[in-house]
Amino acid sequence: MNDKIALFQGNEIRKTWHKDEWWFSVVDVVGALTESTDQAAYWRKLKQRLKEEGNETVTLCHGLKMLAPDGKMRLTDCTNTEGAFRIIQSIPSKKAEPFKLWLAKVGYERIQEIENPELAQDRAKQYYELKGYPKAWIEKRLRSIAIRQELTDEWKAREVTSEKEFAILTNEISKATFDKTVGEYKEFKGLQKKNKNLRDHMTDWELLLTMIGEKATTDITQVKDAQGFDECKESAQEGGSVARETRASIEKRLGKSVMTKEKFTPETKKLS
């Protein structure tokens, strides 16, 4: 969670850890500073002007993949803290000074989290609390983040490194558990055209089954000592099957599907 979204005065700023430092979505930075209705257009014009002026700020921007509003990972102009400071200087905004302080704080918090990983979880909890999520749901969500991190660490240690491979393996677990890929599940819940995290809109059972699938995958991967993408893919399918069997048992006893198009939002204050 903490390597996807940061909040500045209610504005979501996408960020990613790249080359041992935070990189921020330039469009999001522009939106937070200008409150423009078309942040992308504002940035295109500003970037063109900076290039014409020979300003080196643009050279500090690089295309990195981030979750776009349509729910897909797309190349996005990003910049590190140095570049963000230079962009701030190029935009007349009363929010400039508060944003500079915010940037410094975000960078310092990351250093703290590296030294003490529990701080990252505490900040994720604060994020969800600010969004209005109930405490019971937050506890489950934080646990799901920990289980997901354990799984991705396991994959990385077994020569699975590319974002594409991570996405494929995640989809294998999702397909085995719910008969849907992550993208299909987002479409099922009406989230495909929104910059939303599917798990943030899952009900209790959906979230728990996701956790079962990923935890089972981690343990099966370790027991089988799976190496490389192909073997990890087999483990992912097996792990998802464990969650699928659990889901079938639950649905048989409940007499209904635990998969629902209803999406949880903080405003409802409940889970279906």
N, C-alpha and C positions, 0 to 999 in steps of 0.2 A: 504493500500500500504506500509506504513512505517514499518509494522511488518512482511514484507515478504523478501524484498531485500534491501541491502545496497551496496554502491559502494566504492571500494578501488582501486584507480588508474585504473579505467575502468573495474575492475573485480567485478562480482556480488557475493556477500556474502549473502547467505540465513540466516535469523535470525528470532527468535521467542521470544516473551515475556513469560517467564516461571519462576515460583517461584519468582516473583517480580524482575527479572533481565533479561538481554539479553542473549540468548544462540545462538551460531553460528554453522553453519555446518562446521565440521572439514575438510571435503573433500574440501570445498570451500576455507577455510583458507590455506590449503596446496597448493591448486592450485594458489592462489594469491602470495604465498611466493616463490614457486618453479618453476612455469610456466611449470610443468610437463605435458606431453601429456596424462598421466594416473594417475590423482590425487588419485583415489580410491586405485590403486595398491600401490602407494607411501605410502598412509596412512596405509594400511594393513601391509606393511613391517616395517614402523616406529612403529606402535602399538605393533607388535610382539617383536621388539627390546626393546622397553620401558618395556614391561612385563618381558622379560628375565632379564633385568637389575634391576628389582624391583622398577622401577620408578613409583611414585604415580600419575603421570599425567593421565594415562588411567582411574583411578578411578573417575576422574572428568568429564568423558565423559558418556553421557547417550543417549539412543535411543529416539528421538522425531520425530513425524511425520512432514515431510516437503514435499513441492511439488517437485517431482523428474522430471528428463528430459523427462520421458514418460507421464508426465501430471497427474500422480497419486500421492496421498499422501502416502509416504512410510517412514518407520522408518529410521532415519539417525543419525549417530554418531554426537552428538552436545556437545558443551562445553561452560561454562560461561567464563567471562573475565579472571578469575584467570587461568582456564585451558588453555585458548588460549595463555596467556603469557608463560606458561610452554611449550606448544608445539612450540612456536616461538623460545624458547631457545634451542630446540632440532633440529632445522632445520637451516643449514647454508644458510643464505640468506642476500643479501645486502638490502632487503626490510624490514628487521626485525625492525629497529628503526622507520621508517615511519609507519609501521603497528601497533606498540605499541601506537604511538600517535593517530592513527586513532581509535583504540579500546577505548582509554580514551575519545575521542571526542564523539563517538557514545553513550557511557554510559551517558555522561553529557547531551547530547542532549535529551535523553529519559527523564531524570529528568526534564529538562526544559519543555518538551511537556506535562508532567503530570501536571505541574503547569500552563501551558498556552497551551491548545489544539490547538490554532490557529497556533502555530509554526509547528505542525506536517503537517498541510495543506500547509504551506509555503514551507516546505522541499520537500513535494511530488511534488509541482509545479516545484521546482528547478530540481528535478529528471527528470521529463518529458521534461523540457526545455533542459537539457543536452543531452537527448536522441534524440532531434530534433523534438519533436511534436509541431505543431502550437498552438498558444495561444487560439484560439477559441475552439479547441478540448480539450485542457487542462482544460479549465473552465468547460466544460461538464463533463469531467472525474472526476474532483475534487468534483463536485456536486453529481455525482453518488456514490462516496466514502462516502460522508456525509449521503446520503439517505440509503445506505447499512448499515452504522454504526448504524443509528437510528433503522433500522429493527432488526439487531442482538441484540442490547441492549434490545429491546422490547421482543424478544424471550427469552433472558436470564432471564428477570424479570418474565417470565411465565413458568419457570421450563423446558426450553429447554436448555440443557447444553452440550451434547456430540457433537463432531465434526461430527459424523455420522448423528445425527438428523439434524444438521445445513445443511449438504449436501443434505439430503433428501428433506427438505423444500425448499431449493434453487432450486433443480431439479423440484419440483412441480410447482414453479412459471415459470421456464423456459419452461417446457412442455406445460403449459397452454398458454404461450405467443407465443412460436415459434414452438410448436409440437416437440421439441427436448430437451433432458436433456442437462446439461452443457457439459458432455463428448461427446454426439452426435453432439453438435454444434461445439465443437473443432475439431472433426473429419471432419465435413462438411467444415470447413475452413482450414483443413490441419494442425492443430496445435496439434494433439493428441500425437505426438512423440517428442514434443518440450517443454522445460520448459518455456512456455509462458502463460501469463494471457489473457484469452479470451476477456475480456473487453478492454484490451489495443489494440485489433485488430478489434473492432467493428466500423461500420460506424455510422454516426450521428443518423440515424433512429433506428438502432439496440440498440445503447446505450440509446437513449431516451425511447424506449419501455421497456427496462430493468428497467430503473428508474421508469417508470409508474407502472410496475408490483410490484416493491418492495415498492413504496410509498403507493400504494393502499392496499397492504398486511398489512403494518403497521397500516394504518387508520382503516381497517376492523377489524384487531386484537383488536385494542383499543375499537372500538364501540361494538363489540361482547363480549369484555372482555374474549377472548379465554384463556383457561388455559391448560397447558400441551401440549404434542406433538400432540395428535390426533386433538384437537380443533385448534391448530395453523396450522396444515396441511390443514384443511378445509379452513381456512382464506387465506393460501398461494394459494390454488387452485382458490379461488374467486378473489384474487388480480391479479393473472396471467390472469384470464378471462377478467378482465377490460382491460389489456394491449392487449389481443388478439382481443377484439372488436375494440380497437383503431387501431390496425394493419390492420384489415380487412377493416375498413373505409378508411384508407390511401391508401391501395393497390387498392381498387376499384376506387378511384379517379385518382391514378397514372397509373393504367392499368398495373402494374407490381409488383412483389414481392419486399419488402424492405430487404428481407434476401438475402445475397450474399456470395459466396465463396471467393470473394476478401477480403483480410485482409489488414487493414491499417498498414503500417509501416512508421516510421519517414522519411525514405529516399524518399518516394513518395511525401511527403508534401501536400497530399490531402486526402479527404475522398470521397468515392464513394456515 
